[in-house]
Amino acid sequence: MREMSFVKALLCLLLLAGCGANQQWVKEYVDQEVTSTKMDTRERLQPLEQALDNNNMKVEELKKAISALDVKLNQFTEKLVRFTASLEEVNLSYKRGLEDVKKAMEADTKVISDKIKNLNTKIQKLGKGLIIFQKSMEVFERKLEEARKAGVSVK
C-alpha cells in the first residue's frame, strides 16, 4: 500500500512536469491524489498516534508509581536506619550489661571459692581432729576393756 502511494505521488509529479501545471484536469487529479494520500496517511497514523498517547499515559502512570515507590523506599530506608541504630544501641547496652554481670559473677565466684577453701581447710582440720578423737576413743575403749578384765568396775 505504501508503494502504491509512492507510485501515485511519482505519477503526479511526472504529470505536473510533463503536461504543464496550467491545465485544470492535471491540477484536479493531483489534488485528488494528494488528498487521497493524505487521508490514507492519516488513517495509518491515527492508530499509531493513539497508541503513542496511550503509551505516554502509561509512562506517566509508571513515573508516578515509581515516584510513590521511591518515597516509600526512602521512608523504609529511614526506618531501617533508625532500627539499625536502635539495634546497635541495644546490642551495646547488652554487651555492657553482660560485662557488668560477668564482673559481678566473677567477684561472687571468688568470694564463694574463698569460702569453700576455708570450709575445706576447716573440714580437713576437723577430719584430723576426728581421726585423733577416734583413735583416742579406741585407746580408751581398750583401756576400759583391760580394766574390766582386771576386775575394775567402771561406770
Disulfide bonds with the S-S distance in Angstrom:
none
